[in-house]
Amino acid sequence: MVEATKQPEGGIVKALQMHGPQRTAFENYLTFGTGSTNPNEMLWTVDWRDYDLPYCSLYVVTPDNDWPCKVGISVSPRKRVMGLQTSVWRPLKVAACFWCPSVQEARHLEDHVHRMLTDDRKWMHGEWFDMKPGPTCEMIDFAACVVGVECNKTIEDPQLSKAISEKLLLANLGNARHSKRYEMRKMAAG
């Protein structure tokens, strides 16, 4: 969802509004399954292979200070971001997550976005760009239109949405049980 806000000078700035609180990748990992069961809020946690689907996610990751941005693809963005965290000096957060109908389409879109950002002299190193999340997401939307790739921010299929919600709910229950056991052990040791 994009929301327009007024600047003091009277200009309009488009600010990307996240669904739910922004958290670092480590916080996301620790709290995965303890928060929302809304698949559109937790799209970055979906491993498409769990649903036997050919889909692939295109994600925007940024350190906790919202700069720079990494644009990448993965069929399991949560696992990918956790892997990235081991080599990045600041806590990472998922700023945005989209999904494409296939890995090939996601890769094509990712390549086009990388070329656009590089041509705009925003390239820093690897897949990292001198950009903030809001403008990066706008560029992804624009690039998807240019190359004709379906790029979705939400899951519209009610059956898939229900299956993802159920999996998130089970993860919530598992994390709640794990947290309760941890607290009980901590009190016993205490």
N, C-alpha and C positions, 0 to 999 in steps of 0.2 A: 504494500500500500504506500503511495507517495502522498505526502501532505505538504502544502505550500505554507510557508511562514514568512512574515514581514521582517525585513531588516530595519534597523533604526533609520537608515537613509531612505527608506520607502521602497526599496527594490524587493523583488520576490526571489526567494531561494527555495529550491526543492530539496527537501530533507527526507531521506529514506527512514521510514518508521519500521522498526523490527517488530515481529510478532513475539511477544514475551520479552523477558529480560535478556540482555546481552551478557554472556558469560565467557570466560576463557575456555579453551579446549580442555584444560585440566579440570576446571569446575564442571564443564559439560560432561566429561568422562565420569567424574565422581558422582554427579547428580543424574546421569542418564537413568531413566526409569523412575526418578523420584518426582518428576514434574508433570508436565502436560501429557495428555494422551491424544491431543489434537495432532493428526499427522502433518498438517500444514505448518504448525509451529515447530515440529520436530523432524522436518523433511531431511535435514542433514544427518539424522541418525539411521535412515533407511538403507539397508543393504538389499539392493534390488534382486540379488541372487536368491535371497530367502523367499521371494515370491515368484521365482521362475520367470522373471520378466527381463527383456533385453534392454531395459532402461539404463540410463547413465546420468549421474548428477554432475552439474557444473557448479562449482562453489567459489565464493569469494571469502578468503581468509585474511585476517589482519591481526597484527599484535593488539594488545589491549589499549593502545593509544590511537587506534584507527588509521595507522599509517606505517608502512606502505601496504599495498594489497597484493595478494597472490590470487591468480585466477587459474583454476585447475579443474580436472575432471576425475571422477572415480565412481565405480559402482557401489562403493562403500565409503562415503565421505567421512564418517566418524572415525573409521580405522585409519584413513589417510591423514586426517588432521592430527590424530594422536601420534602417528609416525613422524609428521612434520615437527611436532612440538619438541622432539628430542634434539633437533638441530637448530632451533630458533631461540634466541636469547631472551625474548619476552613471552609472557603467556599469550597464546593465540585464542582467537574467537572466530566463530563462523558468522560473518556479517550477512551473508545471503546464500541461499541454495536454490538452484533451479533443477529441473530434470528434463531430459530429452528422450525421445523414443528409442534411441540406439546409441551405442558407444561411438559408431562412425559419425553420426550427426553431432554428438557432443564434441567429439574431437575436431570436426570441421568448424564448429562454432568457436571453440576454444582457440584454434589456430587463427581464425579471422580476428577475434578480439585481441589476441597477442600482437598480430600485425598492425591493427589499428592503433593500439597503445604505443607500439614501437615507432610507428610512423609519426605519432604525436610527441615523440621524444620523452615518453614516460617510462621506458624500460630502464630497470636498475640492474637486475641480475637474475638469470634463470627465468622464472615465471613471476617475479616480483616487480611491481610497478609503482611509480611515484603518484599514487592516486588514493583518494578516500573512497569508502564503500559506496556512498550514494551515486557519485558520477560514474563509478565503475559499473554499477548495476544498470544505470541508464544506457551505458555503452553496450552492455550485453544485450539489452532489449533491442537497441538499434541494430546491432550486428545480426541478431536473429532474424530481423525483418529483411535486412539486406541480403543475407545468404539463403533465406527461405527455410530456416530450420525451426521446427516447433520447439519452443523453450517455455516450460511451464513453471509457475511459482506455487501452484496448488494442485492437489489431487482431487479431481472431479468425480472419478469412478467410485460410487458408493461402496461397492464390494471391497475394492482395494483399500479405501479409506478405513472401512470397518476392520479389515484384517490388520492393518498397521496399528490402529487404535488398540485392538486386542493385544497385540504383541507389546505395545508400550505399557498397557495396563499390567500385563504379566511381569514386565520388568519392574514396574512400580512396586508390585507385591513382593517380588524377590528382593529388591533393595530395602524395602521396609523391614522384611524379616532379617536381612543381614544387619541392618542398622540396629535393630532391637537386640540381636545376639551380641553385637559389638558392645553396646551400652551395658548389657548385663555382665559381660566379661570384665569390662572396665570397672564397674561397681564392685564386682567380686574381688578384683585385684587391689582395689582402692584403698 
